[in-house]
Amino acid sequence: MGEHAEESQKTETESRPRRAPVNWRRTREQAVSLVASLVRWIGLLFAAVLVLHVIFVIGSANQGNGIVSFVSNWADGLSLGFKDLFTPSDGKLRVLVNYGIAAVFWLIVSGVLARVIRRVGGASS
């Protein structure tokens, strides 16, 4: 009976498919690349919100509209210290310059941060 159990165990092990080894380096590179891409997309989204706000202000969009109000609220938060950096007398010019600088800031910061993440994480560009 002992021989039969050994034979059964061998057949069971032989019939099981072997798993491919996990390539941890590739998995890490993919994770790092995903995080870097996510940072880049978030920066792009922030810049897009700021640009939309500029377009709404310059185009004299209805401030009572839900979309315009939503974008305006987010843009105020995303503008950081740039909101009142320059104070020209024309309100539209003020929004264009200050929020435009904030949008460029987010694009640059997210791009640099994504590159640092890739470099530190060892992912190829």
Secondary structure, DSSP 8 states (H G I E B T S, - for coil): -HHHHHHHHHHHHHHS-------HHHHHHHHHHHHHHHHHHHHHHHHHHHHHHHHHHHTT--TTSHHHHHHHHHHHHHTGGGTTS---SSHHHHHHHHHHHHHHHHHHHHHHHHHHHHHHHT---
